[in-house]
């Protein structure tokens, strides 16, 4: 799989298996993933509403 896919799998594992996410963070990840330039997104930091990191394609100028 791609780095973006691994990021997504990691987020959902943290959210479901370790319960370190919340509804707002999950919605933010889902919102990022609606952008076709975003390859992946996941919660990072301490969890529980910390922050999200996203990976996107370089935009061709």
C-alpha positions, 0 to 999 in steps of 0.5 A: 500500500501507499504511505497515504493508505498506511496513514489512514489505517493507522488513524482508524486503528488508533481510533478504534483499537486504542480509543485515542480519537474522538468524533471531531477528530474523526470527522476532520480526517474524513473531511481531509480525505474528501480532497482528491489531493490528500493521500492520507491523514491521521491523528498525531501527538497525544491524541484525544483532540490533539492534532492531525497530520495530512499527506497530499500530492504536490500540486502541479503548477 
